[in-house]
Amino acid sequence: MGFVKWLDKSPLWVKIIFALPGFDIIWAIYRIVKGASTGKLPTLVAGILWILLGWAILWVVDLVSVILYKKPKLFA
């Protein structure tokens, strides 16, 4: 859970960099860790899907949600 707290407290510019293609896997790991630690299956499944599809499509969702909400949305 320390990883999730660290990312939640990171500056906005760090979160934006992590939402870019290639780095977006960090948000996938964030979802997997958060889903596993809280017992939320949709968040865990979203994290797994993010590993598979994040590089191609879903990084845009993370980038927009980090800019608008200061953290990734969609089950996170």
N, C-alpha and C positions, 0 to 999 in steps of 0.2 A: 504493500500500500504506500510505501515511501516514494516509489516512482510516480504514482498518481498524484500525490501531494506536491512533489517537486514540480511536475508539469503544470499543475493548477496554479502554483505560485510563481512560475517563470514569467519574465517580462513579455509583453505582447510581441515584440520583435522576434524573440526566440520562438514563440508559438507560430508566428507567420512563416519563419524559415522552415520549421518542422512540417508545415502544411504543403510545402512545395514538392513537386515530383522528385522521387528518389529519397527524400527525407520523410515522406508521408507514412512510411512503415512505422515510425515512432508513434503516430496516433493509432495505428492498428494495434501495436503492442499495448498502448495505453488502454484501449477498449478491452483487450483480452484480460489484462491484469485487473482492471476495474470490474469487469463482468465476473471473473472468477472470485474475486475477493468479496463482492457484494451478493453473489448468487443470482445475478440477473442474466438469464440465458439470452435474451435478445441482444444485450451489449456484448456478450461473449461471441455470439454468432456474427454480429456486425464486425467485430475485430478480425475474425477469421476471413470474412468476405473482403475486408479492407486489405488484407495481405494479398489476396488473389487479384482484386480489381482496383485497388487504390492507385497503383502506378499509372493506370490508363485513364480512369474516369473520376474516381471518387476523391482524388486530391483536390479537385475544384470545390466540392462540397465542404471539405475541411477548411480550405482557404477562406471561402466566403463566411462560414460560420465562425471561424476564429476572429476574423475582422469584425463581424457584427456582434458576436456574443462573448468574445474573449476566451472561448474554448470550443472544442469540436462538439457539434450536436449530432443528432441521429443515433440515439441509444447510448450516448456517453454521459 
